[in-house]
Amino acid sequence: MLRLLALSSALVLLFALSGCTATSPPPAGETDPVVSCIQACRQARDSGTSLEPGPCLLNPILAAPQWVCDVAHEPRQAVDDLPENQCSAYRRNSTHFVELRPDCSLIRVY
């Protein structure tokens, strides 16, 4: 019985940990792209820039050039698909993006 309990506990722990995925950290010398994106979003918002159209804020994120920072809506709206509101660097050479809501909260990291 004790053996079965130990095995069950181990399986539950393994199952719980298997869902935990970590994104790889940015290369040395780069800052966290999510932090950079949120900071840029807050600066834009605080300076009076309208974020409702879903603008691209950092194209690319200078401290992490493989990343872009984009504002969008959840659920997506037609304005999010307009080319002028998308980060052109993502279509060209950046491989990751941080997507924020107009209130600067995180939607997703890809």
Steps between C-alpha positions, in 0.01 A plus 500: 500500500781740592679409177186576297460835677863592427463402135176697469662806657796475264270475198295800611819703549636394161170586333489842668858582404459386141262790439757751619687634202753775514596718211869517442655817636618760255867476398760667721482876476132507409231608742176314552286579194176490701629757747625722216166476322293582808726797578463631143124454517472691827721779367288530186176496701631753754614735222149502353547258209175321419553126530147407390600464133747229603828658389835329475705655780849354454598380156725322604564522873845662491636307799367172353506532119330168431189633680231755417245665728144529371175626649188304405157410630363183652296384323669636190334785315524595133730790593757247626540359149574831329861508371564840660423348841725197460873478558673475164817361662304190601409435138862560391745357750388510863391161625313582821238746614349635818135590463335737748148636547446878473516514882855355475410161649641189338303302240771258392866444429595306190 
